[in-house]
C-alpha cells in the first residue's frame, strides 16, 4: 500500500491512499464487485472488476464477489456461474469472500422494520405510475403520498402482512420517509421494498418481498465492512441516499465510502445488459457468447486474451468524465499481444487453384517456415509444397490496377518460403470466373530468394492443394454500423444500426500443421489476421476458426498522426 500512497495513479487510488495514511479504516482496504446475476458480464464490467480487485490487491486487502440477487424475476444460477468464470478468467480470485445479497435478507428486513419504528419508513399504496406524479420533477417539489402519515403500528402490520404474502405484486411498497421537496428525486421517499411473488434462485419461495437495490446495496456493504464502494457515475445522484440509509439505521462508523468513476463506453457496440439481452432474444446474435458481442464470454470465445483486456483497461485509465472509447484501441492491445505470442501459419480464405506447369507432378517438398519472427525460440516447421496450390483469389488480377504488386499475367511473384512463380495463363468456367491459374516456377529460387539478385514486389501465402485441410473461417466486422448505435432520430430504434454483415463465413484451406489444433488455440493466418479455434463448434475433422482481429492496425495509425 505504501507504493500507492506515494504514487496515486488515479483519483480513486489517491482517495484510498489518503484514507490509508489517515488510518480511517484501521489500515484495511476492503472492496467488492457486486454484479446482478441477470445476464453475462461485458467489458464495461471488466473495468469495474479490475478496479475493485486491483485496488484491494495493491492495498494488501480483499475484494468480495457479492451477487446483488434482489430481483428473482430476472436472475438465474447459470448467470452466477458465468460471472464466476469471467472474474477468474480475468485473473482475479475472491478466495473465501463469496457473498450474496440474499445472504442478508433477514437482516435487511430487520433494518426496514427499524426504519418503520423510528418513523423513517412507511407502507405506500400508490402504484408506480401514481407515485411518479406525486414525486414531481427536480425544479418542482413533490407532494406527499396519502399513505405517508400512517401510524407506526399500521405500517408494521402492513409490512408484516406483505412478508406473509397477503397482497398482490405492486399492491404496496415500503418507502423511506425522507424529503418530498429535495432537488434530488432519489431522496423523495424512494421505494426500499416491493412485493414479488417469484421463486428466488437461492431462497426459493421463502420470500415474496424483496429489497430495492439502493437499500440492499449500502447495507450489504456495511455488513461486510466494505471500506470503499466503487461504482459508475450514474450512481453519483444515489450517494446521498446511500449515506442516508446507513446513518438512519445507525450503522457503526467508519462507514463505507461510495466513490464514482466514468463507465466504459465502447464505439460500435452497446453496453447495456438489457440491450444485449434484446440482441440475444431477437436472434440478432447466436447467444451471450457470440464472438461479436462485447461480453467477456463472447470475447473469450472470439480469442481475446485476459492479458490484452487488462492492458487495454490500464491504458484508458480511471476518470470522472464520460466518453466513448474507440474499439480500435482494444483491438490494438489484442493485436500487440498476439503478435508476440501467436504462431504464424498459412491459410487461404477464398481459394483459387494454381498449377505450376513445369513442377514435377509426383514431387513433394517440405519448406521451412518460421513459426514467429517475434519469438525465435518458437522455432520453425515444415510446410509441404507440391505442383498444385491454393492462393487467395484477391491475390490475382487479370487486369491489375496501378500499384497492384501481386500475381497477374506475365508477372513474377514470390511464394512465401518457397519459389518465384510467373503467371502463364488462366482457365475460366462457362461464366467467365477464373477457376485455375497456370504458372511456371524458377527452381533456383527455393526458399524465396533469387541467386541472381532479382527482386519481386509481391509475396503470397499459399497452401498445397494435395495436403490442404478444409476448415470454416468466420470473419467479423463491427456489431453496429454507427459509432454510437443509440444516436438515432427520435422515434427510431438503435437496432436500425445493426450490422447484418458483421459475420461472414468462408470455407478455407489451411496448412496440415493445423489439423491437430485444439479449441482455444490462437494463430496468425499470414497476411490475413489472427484467428482462434472456436471452443463451441470446432471438433476433430471439422475445425472452425474465429477471426480475432485483422492484421491492419487502425489504432497504430491514429497514434502516429497525433
C-alpha positions as CSV (number, residue, x, y, z in Angstrom):
1,X,0.0,0.0,0.0
2,X,3.0,2.3,0.6
3,X,3.6,2.4,-3.2
4,X,0.0,3.5,-3.8
5,X,0.4,6.2,-1.1
6,X,3.5,7.6,-2.9
7,X,2.2,7.4,-6.5
8,X,-1.5,7.9,-6.9
9,X,-2.3,6.6,-10.3
10,X,-5.8,8.0,-10.5
11,X,-8.2,9.9,-8.3
12,X,-9.7,6.8,-6.7
13,X,-6.3,5.4,-5.8
14,X,-5.4,8.8,-4.3
15,X,-8.5,8.7,-2.1
16,X,-7.8,5.2,-1.0
17,X,-4.2,6.0,-0.3
18,X,-5.2,9.1,1.8
19,X,-7.7,7.0,3.8
20,X,-4.9,4.5,4.4
21,X,-2.5,7.2,5.5
22,X,-5.0,8.7,7.9
23,X,-5.9,5.2,9.2
24,X,-9.6,5.9,8.6
25,X,-10.4,2.2,8.3
26,X,-7.7,0.9,10.6
27,X,-5.3,0.3,7.7
28,X,-7.6,-2.1,5.9
29,X,-8.8,-2.0,2.3
30,X,-12.0,-4.0,1.5
31,X,-13.7,-3.5,-1.8
32,X,-16.4,-5.5,-3.6
33,X,-17.6,-6.4,-7.1
34,X,-21.4,-6.6,-6.9
35,X,-22.9,-7.9,-10.2
36,X,-26.6,-8.7,-10.8
37,X,-26.9,-12.3,-11.9
38,X,-29.4,-11.3,-14.7
39,X,-27.1,-11.6,-17.7
40,X,-23.5,-12.1,-18.7
41,X,-20.8,-9.6,-18.0
42,X,-19.4,-7.3,-20.7
43,X,-16.1,-5.4,-21.0
44,X,-17.6,-2.5,-19.1
45,X,-17.9,-4.8,-16.1
46,X,-14.2,-5.8,-16.7
47,X,-13.2,-2.2,-15.9
48,X,-15.0,-2.4,-12.6
49,X,-13.6,-5.9,-11.8
50,X,-10.1,-4.8,-12.4
51,X,-10.5,-1.6,-10.4
52,X,-12.2,-3.4,-7.4
53,X,-9.8,-6.3,-7.3
54,X,-6.8,-4.3,-8.3
55,X,-7.2,-1.7,-5.6
56,X,-7.7,-4.4,-3.0
57,X,-4.6,-6.2,-4.2
58,X,-2.5,-3.0,-4.1
59,X,-3.6,-2.3,-0.6
60,X,-2.9,-5.9,0.6
61,X,-6.7,-6.1,1.2
62,X,-9.5,-8.2,0.0
63,X,-12.2,-7.8,-2.7
64,X,-15.5,-9.5,-2.2
65,X,-17.6,-11.0,-5.0
66,X,-21.1,-10.3,-4.0
67,X,-24.1,-11.1,-6.1
68,X,-26.8,-8.5,-6.0
69,X,-29.6,-11.0,-6.3
70,X,-32.6,-9.0,-5.2
71,X,-34.7,-9.4,-8.3
72,X,-35.8,-13.0,-8.6
73,X,-37.7,-12.4,-11.9
74,X,-34.6,-11.8,-13.9
75,X,-31.9,-13.8,-12.1
76,X,-30.6,-17.3,-12.8
77,X,-28.0,-19.6,-11.4
78,X,-26.4,-20.0,-14.8
79,X,-25.5,-16.3,-14.8
80,X,-23.9,-16.7,-11.3
81,X,-21.7,-19.4,-12.7
82,X,-20.9,-17.5,-15.8
83,X,-19.9,-14.4,-13.8
84,X,-17.6,-16.5,-11.6
85,X,-15.9,-17.9,-14.7
86,X,-15.5,-14.4,-16.1
87,X,-13.9,-13.0,-13.0
88,X,-11.5,-16.0,-12.7
89,X,-10.6,-15.6,-16.4
90,X,-9.6,-12.0,-15.9
91,X,-7.1,-13.3,-13.4
92,X,-8.8,-12.4,-10.1
93,X,-9.8,-14.6,-7.1
94,X,-12.2,-13.8,-4.3
95,X,-11.0,-16.7,-2.2
96,X,-13.4,-17.3,0.7
97,X,-15.2,-13.9,0.1
98,X,-18.1,-15.0,-2.0
99,X,-21.4,-13.5,-0.8
100,X,-25.0,-12.8,-2.0
101,X,-27.3,-10.0,-1.1
102,X,-29.8,-12.9,-0.4
103,X,-27.5,-13.9,2.5
104,X,-28.7,-10.8,4.3
105,X,-32.5,-10.9,3.5
106,X,-33.4,-11.4,7.2
107,X,-31.1,-8.6,8.4
108,X,-32.3,-6.3,5.7
109,X,-35.9,-7.0,6.7
110,X,-35.0,-6.1,10.3
111,X,-33.3,-2.9,9.2
112,X,-36.5,-2.0,7.3
113,X,-38.6,-2.7,10.5
114,X,-36.2,-0.4,12.4
115,X,-36.8,2.4,9.9
116,X,-40.6,2.0,10.4
117,X,-40.3,2.0,14.2
118,X,-38.3,5.3,14.2
119,X,-40.8,6.9,11.7
120,X,-38.5,6.9,8.7
121,X,-40.3,4.4,6.5
122,X,-44.0,3.8,5.6
123,X,-46.1,1.4,3.6
124,X,-47.4,3.2,0.5
125,X,-50.4,2.1,-1.6
126,X,-49.6,4.3,-4.6
127,X,-48.8,2.4,-7.8
128,X,-45.5,3.1,-9.6
129,X,-47.2,5.4,-12.2
130,X,-49.2,7.2,-9.5
131,X,-46.1,7.9,-7.4
132,X,-44.3,9.3,-10.5
133,X,-46.9,12.1,-10.5
134,X,-46.6,12.6,-6.7
135,X,-42.8,12.7,-6.9
136,X,-42.7,15.7,-9.3
137,X,-39.6,17.0,-11.1
138,X,-36.3,18.4,-9.9
139,X,-37.5,22.0,-10.3
140,X,-40.8,21.5,-8.6
141,X,-41.4,19.9,-5.1
142,X,-43.4,16.7,-5.0
143,X,-46.4,16.1,-2.9
144,X,-46.8,13.6,0.0
145,X,-48.4,10.2,-0.6
146,X,-51.7,9.8,1.2
147,X,-50.1,6.9,3.0
148,X,-47.2,8.9,4.3
149,X,-48.7,9.6,7.7
150,X,-49.8,6.1,8.6
151,X,-49.1,5.2,12.2
152,X,-46.0,3.2,13.1
153,X,-48.3,0.4,14.3
154,X,-50.3,0.3,11.0
155,X,-47.0,0.3,9.0
156,X,-45.6,-2.5,10.9
157,X,-48.8,-4.5,10.5
158,X,-48.9,-3.9,6.8
159,X,-45.2,-4.7,6.3
160,X,-45.5,-8.0,8.2
161,X,-48.5,-8.9,6.1
162,X,-46.6,-8.0,2.9
163,X,-44.0,-10.5,4.0
164,X,-46.7,-13.1,4.8
165,X,-47.9,-12.9,1.2
166,X,-51.3,-11.4,1.8
167,X,-51.0,-8.8,-1.0
168,X,-50.6,-8.9,-4.8
169,X,-47.5,-7.7,-6.6
170,X,-47.5,-3.9,-6.7
171,X,-50.3,-3.5,-4.2
172,X,-48.0,-2.0,-1.6
173,X,-44.4,-0.8,-1.4
174,X,-42.3,0.2,1.6
175,X,-40.9,3.8,1.2
176,X,-38.2,5.6,3.1
177,X,-39.6,8.8,4.5
178,X,-37.1,11.5,3.6
179,X,-37.9,14.8,1.8
180,X,-40.5,15.3,-1.0
181,X,-39.1,18.7,-1.7
182,X,-35.5,17.6,-2.2
183,X,-34.0,18.6,-5.6
184,X,-32.6,15.1,-5.8
185,X,-35.5,12.8,-6.9
186,X,-33.8,9.8,-5.3
187,X,-34.4,11.4,-1.9
188,X,-38.1,11.9,-2.5
189,X,-39.4,8.9,-0.5
190,X,-37.8,6.1,-2.6
191,X,-39.1,2.6,-2.5
192,X,-37.0,0.3,-0.4
193,X,-39.1,-2.9,-0.5
194,X,-41.5,-4.3,-3.1
195,X,-43.8,-7.3,-3.4
196,X,-42.7,-10.0,-6.0
197,X,-44.3,-13.4,-5.8
198,X,-41.4,-15.1,-7.6
199,X,-39.2,-18.1,-6.8
200,X,-35.6,-17.0,-6.0
201,X,-32.7,-19.0,-7.3
202,X,-31.3,-19.4,-3.8
203,X,-34.0,-18.8,-1.3
204,X,-36.8,-20.5,-3.2
205,X,-40.3,-19.4,-2.1
206,X,-39.2,-18.2,1.4
207,X,-39.7,-14.6,0.5
208,X,-42.3,-12.7,-1.5
209,X,-40.9,-9.2,-0.7
210,X,-37.5,-8.1,-1.9
211,X,-35.3,-5.1,-1.1
212,X,-34.6,-2.5,-3.7
213,X,-31.0,-2.1,-4.9
214,X,-30.4,1.2,-3.2
215,X,-31.5,-0.2,0.2
216,X,-29.8,-3.6,-0.1
217,X,-26.5,-2.4,-1.6
218,X,-25.4,0.1,1.0
219,X,-26.4,-2.1,3.9
220,X,-24.7,-5.2,2.3
221,X,-21.5,-3.0,2.0
222,X,-21.7,-2.1,5.7
223,X,-22.5,-5.6,6.9
224,X,-19.3,-6.8,5.0
225,X,-17.2,-3.9,6.4
226,X,-16.5,-2.6,2.9
227,X,-14.2,0.4,3.1
228,X,-14.6,1.8,-0.5
229,X,-17.7,1.1,-2.6
230,X,-16.7,1.9,-6.1
231,X,-19.4,2.4,-8.8
232,X,-20.0,4.2,-12.0
233,X,-21.1,7.8,-12.4
234,X,-24.8,7.2,-12.8
235,X,-24.9,6.3,-9.1
236,X,-23.5,9.7,-8.0
237,X,-27.0,11.0,-7.5
238,X,-27.7,7.9,-5.4
239,X,-24.9,8.6,-3.0
240,X,-27.0,10.9,-0.7
241,X,-29.5,8.0,-0.3
242,X,-26.6,5.5,0.3
243,X,-25.3,7.7,3.1
244,X,-28.8,8.5,4.5
245,X,-29.8,4.8,4.9
246,X,-26.5,3.9,6.7
247,X,-27.0,6.9,9.0
248,X,-30.7,6.2,9.6
249,X,-30.2,2.6,10.7
250,X,-27.2,3.7,12.8
251,X,-24.5,1.6,11.1
252,X,-21.3,2.0,13.1
253,X,-18.5,4.3,12.0
254,X,-16.4,4.3,9.9
255,X,-19.0,3.6,7.2
256,X,-18.3,2.6,3.6
257,X,-17.4,5.4,1.3
258,X,-19.0,5.4,-2.2
259,X,-16.8,6.8,-5.0
260,X,-18.0,7.1,-8.6
261,X,-16.0,6.8,-11.8
262,X,-16.8,7.0,-15.5
263,X,-18.2,3.8,-17.1
264,X,-16.6,2.3,-20.2
265,X,-18.5,3.1,-23.4
266,X,-17.1,1.4,-26.5
267,X,-17.7,2.5,-30.0
268,X,-19.7,0.4,-32.5
269,X,-21.5,-1.6,-29.8
270,X,-23.9,-1.3,-26.9
271,X,-23.0,-1.7,-23.2
272,X,-26.4,-2.2,-21.7
273,X,-27.3,-5.7,-20.5
274,X,-30.9,-5.0,-21.4
275,X,-30.0,-4.2,-25.0
276,X,-27.5,-7.1,-25.2
277,X,-30.3,-9.4,-24.0
278,X,-32.6,-8.0,-26.6
279,X,-30.0,-8.9,-29.3
280,X,-29.9,-12.5,-28.0
281,X,-33.6,-12.9,-27.6
282,X,-34.4,-11.4,-31.0
283,X,-31.9,-13.6,-32.8
284,X,-29.5,-10.9,-34.0
285,X,-26.7,-12.9,-32.4
286,X,-26.4,-16.6,-31.5
287,X,-26.1,-16.0,-27.7
288,X,-24.3,-14.2,-24.9
289,X,-21.1,-15.8,-26.1
290,X,-21.5,-14.8,-29.8
291,X,-17.9,-13.6,-30.7
292,X,-19.3,-10.3,-32.0
293,X,-20.7,-9.4,-28.5
294,X,-18.8,-7.2,-26.1
295,X,-19.5,-9.7,-23.4
296,X,-16.5,-11.4,-21.7
297,X,-17.8,-14.7,-22.8
298,X,-18.0,-13.5,-26.4
299,X,-14.6,-12.0,-26.3
300,X,-13.1,-15.1,-24.8
301,X,-14.7,-17.3,-27.4
302,X,-13.5,-15.0,-30.2
303,X,-9.9,-15.4,-28.9
304,X,-9.3,-12.2,-27.0
305,X,-6.9,-12.8,-24.1
306,X,-7.4,-11.6,-20.5
307,X,-4.0,-10.0,-20.5
308,X,-4.8,-7.9,-23.6
309,X,-8.1,-6.7,-21.9
310,X,-6.2,-5.8,-18.7
311,X,-3.6,-3.8,-20.7
312,X,-6.5,-2.0,-22.6
313,X,-8.1,-1.1,-19.3
314,X,-4.8,0.2,-17.9
315,X,-4.4,2.4,-20.9
316,X,-7.8,4.1,-20.8
317,X,-7.4,4.7,-17.1
318,X,-9.9,5.8,-14.5
319,X,-11.6,9.3,-14.8
320,X,-14.8,11.1,-13.8
321,X,-15.6,12.1,-17.4
322,X,-17.9,10.0,-19.5
323,X,-16.8,9.4,-23.1
324,X,-16.6,6.9,-26.0
325,X,-13.5,4.8,-26.2
326,X,-12.5,3.7,-29.8
327,X,-12.8,-0.1,-30.1
328,X,-9.7,0.2,-32.3
329,X,-7.6,0.7,-29.1
330,X,-8.9,-2.6,-27.7
331,X,-8.1,-4.3,-31.0
332,X,-4.7,-2.8,-30.9
333,X,-4.0,-4.2,-27.5
334,X,-5.1,-7.6,-28.6
335,X,-3.0,-7.4,-31.7
336,X,0.1,-6.3,-29.7
337,X,-0.1,-9.4,-27.6
338,X,-0.9,-11.9,-30.3
339,X,1.9,-10.5,-32.5
340,X,4.3,-11.7,-29.7
341,X,2.6,-15.0,-28.9
342,X,0.6,-16.4,-31.8
343,X,2.4,-18.8,-34.2
344,X,2.3,-18.0,-37.9
345,X,0.5,-20.4,-40.3
346,X,-0.8,-20.2,-43.8
347,X,-4.5,-20.4,-44.6
348,X,-6.3,-19.4,-47.8
349,X,-9.7,-17.9,-47.0
350,X,-11.0,-17.6,-50.6
351,X,-9.0,-20.2,-52.6
352,X,-8.3,-20.3,-56.3
353,X,-6.1,-23.1,-57.7
354,X,-2.6,-22.5,-59.0
355,X,-1.0,-25.2,-61.2
356,X,2.8,-25.0,-61.7
357,X,3.2,-26.5,-65.1
358,X,6.9,-27.1,-65.0
359,X,6.9,-28.6,-61.5
360,X,7.1,-32.5,-61.5
361,X,3.7,-34.0,-60.8
362,X,5.0,-36.6,-58.4
363,X,7.3,-34.3,-56.5
364,X,6.7,-33.1,-52.9
365,X,9.0,-30.9,-50.9
366,X,8.9,-29.6,-47.4
367,X,9.6,-25.9,-47.0
368,X,11.0,-24.5,-43.7
369,X,8.7,-21.8,-42.3
370,X,9.3,-19.6,-39.3
371,X,6.7,-20.0,-36.5
372,X,7.0,-16.5,-35.1
373,X,9.6,-13.9,-36.2
374,X,8.9,-12.0,-33.0
375,X,9.9,-15.1,-30.9
376,X,12.8,-17.0,-32.5
377,X,12.6,-19.6,-29.7
378,X,9.3,-20.7,-31.3
379,X,11.4,-22.4,-34.0
380,X,10.4,-23.5,-37.4
381,X,8.0,-26.0,-39.0
382,X,7.9,-28.0,-42.3
383,X,5.2,-27.0,-44.8
384,X,4.5,-29.4,-47.7
385,X,4.8,-28.0,-51.3
386,X,3.5,-29.6,-54.5
387,X,2.6,-28.9,-58.1
388,X,-1.0,-27.7,-57.3
389,X,-1.5,-24.9,-54.7
390,X,-4.2,-22.6,-53.4
391,X,-3.8,-18.9,-53.2
392,X,-6.2,-16.1,-52.3
393,X,-8.4,-15.1,-55.2
394,X,-7.8,-11.4,-54.4
395,X,-4.1,-12.0,-54.9
396,X,-4.6,-12.4,-58.7
397,X,-5.9,-9.8,-61.2
398,X,-6.2,-10.4,-64.9
399,X,-6.2,-6.7,-65.5
400,X,-4.3,-5.3,-62.5
401,X,-4.8,-1.7,-61.3
402,X,-1.9,0.5,-60.6
403,X,0.2,-0.4,-57.5
404,X,-1.1,-3.9,-57.6
405,X,2.0,-6.0,-56.9
406,X,0.6,-9.4,-56.7
407,X,0.1,-12.1,-59.3
408,X,-1.1,-11.1,-62.8
409,X,-0.5,-12.4,-66.4
410,X,3.2,-12.4,-67.1
411,X,4.1,-11.2,-63.6
412,X,6.5,-12.9,-61.3
413,X,5.9,-13.1,-57.5
414,X,7.3,-14.9,-54.5
415,X,5.6,-17.8,-52.8
416,X,6.3,-17.4,-49.1
417,X,9.2,-19.8,-48.0
418,X,9.0,-21.5,-51.5
419,X,9.7,-20.3,-55.1
420,X,9.3,-17.5,-57.5
421,X,6.4,-18.2,-59.9
422,X,5.2,-16.4,-63.1
423,X,1.6,-16.5,-64.4
424,X,1.4,-18.0,-67.9
425,X,-2.3,-18.3,-68.4
426,X,-5.7,-18.7,-66.8
427,X,-8.6,-21.1,-67.1
428,X,-12.2,-19.9,-66.7
429,X,-15.6,-21.6,-66.3
430,X,-18.6,-21.0,-68.6
431,X,-19.5,-17.9,-66.6
432,X,-16.1,-16.3,-67.0
433,X,-14.9,-17.0,-63.5
434,X,-11.3,-17.9,-63.1
435,X,-11.0,-21.5,-61.8
436,X,-7.3,-22.1,-62.4
437,X,-4.1,-20.1,-62.8
438,X,-1.3,-21.7,-64.7
439,X,2.2,-20.7,-63.8
440,X,5.8,-21.7,-64.2
441,X,8.4,-21.6,-61.4
442,X,12.1,-20.9,-61.1
443,X,13.7,-23.9,-59.4
444,X,16.7,-21.8,-58.5
445,X,14.6,-19.7,-56.1
446,X,13.9,-22.3,-53.4
447,X,13.3,-20.7,-50.0
448,X,12.1,-17.5,-51.6
449,X,15.4,-15.9,-52.8
450,X,16.9,-15.4,-56.2
451,X,20.6,-16.3,-56.7
452,X,20.9,-13.7,-59.4
453,X,19.6,-11.0,-57.1
454,X,16.5,-10.1,-58.9
455,X,13.7,-8.7,-56.8
456,X,9.9,-9.1,-56.9
457,X,7.5,-6.8,-55.0
458,X,4.8,-9.4,-54.2
459,X,4.9,-12.2,-51.7
460,X,1.9,-14.5,-51.5
461,X,0.9,-17.1,-48.9
462,X,-0.3,-20.5,-50.2
463,X,-1.4,-24.0,-49.2
464,X,-0.5,-27.2,-51.1
465,X,-3.7,-28.5,-52.6
466,X,-2.7,-32.1,-52.1
467,X,-2.2,-31.5,-48.3
468,X,-4.7,-28.8,-47.6
469,X,-7.2,-29.3,-44.8
470,X,-10.7,-27.8,-45.3
471,X,-12.0,-25.6,-42.4
472,X,-14.5,-22.9,-41.7
473,X,-13.5,-19.3,-41.1
474,X,-15.7,-16.7,-39.5
475,X,-14.8,-13.2,-40.4
476,X,-16.2,-10.5,-38.0
477,X,-17.0,-6.8,-38.5
478,X,-18.3,-4.2,-36.1
479,X,-21.6,-5.2,-34.4
480,X,-23.2,-1.9,-35.5
481,X,-22.7,0.3,-38.5
482,X,-22.7,3.5,-36.4
483,X,-20.0,4.6,-33.9
484,X,-22.7,5.4,-31.3
485,X,-25.6,3.0,-32.1
486,X,-28.0,4.7,-29.8
487,X,-27.6,8.0,-31.6
488,X,-30.8,7.9,-33.6
489,X,-33.6,10.2,-34.6
490,X,-36.5,10.5,-32.2
491,X,-38.8,7.5,-32.7
492,X,-36.1,5.4,-34.3
493,X,-34.7,2.2,-32.7
494,X,-30.9,1.7,-32.2
495,X,-31.4,-1.7,-33.9
496,X,-31.7,0.1,-37.2
497,X,-27.9,0.5,-36.9
498,X,-27.3,-3.3,-36.5
499,X,-24.6,-4.5,-39.0
500,X,-26.1,-7.5,-40.7
501,X,-22.8,-8.1,-42.4
502,X,-21.0,-8.4,-39.1
503,X,-20.5,-12.1,-39.7
504,X,-19.2,-13.6,-43.0
505,X,-18.5,-17.3,-43.2
506,X,-15.9,-18.8,-45.6
507,X,-14.7,-22.3,-46.4
508,X,-11.0,-22.0,-46.3
509,X,-7.9,-24.2,-47.0
510,X,-5.4,-24.5,-44.2
511,X,-1.9,-26.0,-44.0
512,X,-1.8,-29.5,-42.5
513,X,0.0,-28.5,-39.3
514,X,-3.3,-27.0,-38.1
515,X,-5.0,-30.4,-38.3
516,X,-4.3,-31.0,-34.6
517,X,-5.3,-27.6,-33.4
518,X,-7.3,-27.6,-30.2
519,X,-10.2,-25.4,-29.2
520,X,-8.9,-22.1,-28.0
521,X,-5.6,-22.2,-29.9
522,X,-4.7,-18.9,-31.5
523,X,-2.7,-18.3,-34.7
524,X,-1.8,-15.6,-37.1
525,X,-3.0,-16.5,-40.6
526,X,-0.2,-14.9,-42.6
527,X,-1.4,-11.7,-44.4
528,X,-5.0,-12.2,-43.2
529,X,-5.3,-11.8,-39.4
530,X,-5.4,-13.5,-36.1
531,X,-7.7,-16.5,-35.6
532,X,-8.8,-18.8,-32.8
533,X,-10.2,-22.3,-32.9
534,X,-13.8,-22.0,-31.8
535,X,-14.4,-23.6,-28.4
536,X,-18.1,-24.4,-29.0
537,X,-18.4,-25.7,-32.6
538,X,-15.0,-27.0,-33.5
539,X,-14.3,-30.7,-33.3
540,X,-11.8,-33.1,-34.8
541,X,-12.1,-33.2,-38.5
542,X,-14.3,-30.1,-38.6
543,X,-12.3,-27.1,-37.5
544,X,-14.0,-23.7,-37.1
545,X,-11.8,-20.6,-36.8
546,X,-13.0,-17.2,-35.4
547,X,-11.2,-14.1,-36.6
548,X,-9.9,-12.4,-33.5
549,X,-8.6,-9.2,-35.2
550,X,-7.4,-8.4,-38.7
551,X,-3.7,-7.6,-39.3
552,X,-4.4,-4.0,-40.1
553,X,-4.0,-1.8,-37.0
554,X,-6.0,1.4,-37.4
555,X,-5.2,2.5,-33.8
556,X,-1.4,2.4,-34.5
557,X,-2.1,4.7,-37.5
558,X,-4.1,7.0,-35.3
559,X,-1.3,7.2,-32.7
560,X,1.2,8.1,-35.4
561,X,-0.8,11.1,-36.6
562,X,-1.1,12.6,-33.1
